[in-house]
Amino acid sequence: MTTTVLLLGRTDAVVGEARLRLQAPGIEVLGGTGIDDVRSTLARTRVDHVIMGAGLDLDTRLDTVREIFRTSDTTTVHMKDSASGAAGFQPFVQAVLGGLTGQELP
């Protein structure tokens, strides 16, 4: 079974780069930059994990978590710290997904 992951970040560039680097068997990586992307993605597909970068403002992050939990009782949410900056997004995503799937990710 495929694990579906939705990466959320402030910009398409950071999310897009992370998506490109996470090519792994059995993992489908989707991307978005806000709550509208979350809503549309959850409306059309099952999402196992949402990973959010810290570039999204706090209200957006909180609204997004609320929307995910209101919509799905099986989706997990993981939020990155702000101290590591945009450069920390990729390592965070790799660590979270590696731990969840048991795979060593590129």
C-alpha positions in Angstrom: 0.0 0.0 0.0 1.2 3.5 -0.9 1.9 6.0 1.9 0.6 9.4 0.9 2.4 12.4 2.4 1.4 16.1 2.0 4.2 18.5 2.5 3.2 22.1 3.3 5.5 25.1 3.2 5.5 28.8 2.7 6.8 28.6 -0.8 6.4 26.2 -3.7 10.2 26.3 -4.2 11.0 24.7 -0.8 8.1 22.2 -1.1 9.0 21.3 -4.7 12.6 20.7 -3.9 11.7 18.4 -1.0 9.2 16.5 -3.2 11.9 15.9 -5.8 14.3 14.5 -3.3 11.8 12.2 -1.7 11.4 9.8 -4.6 11.0 6.4 -2.8 9.1 3.3 -3.5 5.7 3.1 -1.8 5.6 6.9 -1.0 3.5 9.4 -2.9 4.6 13.0 -2.0 2.1 15.8 -2.6 2.7 19.5 -1.9 1.0 22.6 -0.9 1.4 26.1 0.6 -1.7 26.6 2.7 -5.1 25.5 4.0 -6.8 25.6 0.6 -4.3 23.1 -0.7 -5.0 20.9 2.3 -8.7 21.1 1.8 -8.5 20.2 -1.9 -6.0 17.4 -1.3 -8.1 15.8 1.5 -11.2 16.1 -0.7 -9.7 14.0 -3.5 -7.4 11.5 -1.8 -6.5 9.8 1.5 -3.5 11.5 3.2 -1.5 9.5 5.7 0.8 12.2 6.9 1.0 16.0 6.7 4.4 17.6 7.3 4.4 21.3 7.8 7.4 23.7 7.6 7.7 26.6 10.0 7.5 29.3 7.3 3.7 29.2 7.5 2.4 31.7 10.1 1.1 30.3 13.4 -2.5 31.0 12.6 -2.3 29.2 9.3 -0.6 26.2 11.0 -3.2 26.0 13.7 -6.1 26.4 11.2 -4.5 23.7 9.1 -4.2 21.2 12.0 -7.8 21.9 12.9 -9.0 21.3 9.4 -7.0 18.0 9.0 -8.3 16.6 12.3 -11.8 17.7 11.5 -11.6 16.0 8.1 -9.7 12.8 8.9 -9.3 10.6 11.9 -6.3 8.7 10.3 -4.0 11.5 9.2 -1.0 12.4 11.3 0.5 15.9 11.5 4.1 16.8 12.0 5.4 20.4 12.4 9.0 21.5 12.0 10.6 24.0 14.3 11.4 27.5 13.1 15.0 27.6 14.4 16.4 25.4 11.7 15.0 27.6 8.9 14.2 26.5 5.3 17.4 24.5 5.1 16.1 22.3 7.9 12.9 21.3 6.0 14.4 18.5 3.9 16.2 16.8 6.8 13.1 17.1 9.0 10.9 15.5 6.3 13.5 12.7 5.8 13.7 12.0 9.5 9.9 11.9 10.0 9.2 9.8 7.0 12.1 7.5 7.6 10.8 6.9 11.1 7.3 6.4 10.0 8.0 4.1 7.1 11.2 2.3 8.3 12.9 3.3 5.0 16.2 5.2 4.7 15.2 8.0 2.4 17.5 9.9 -0.1 
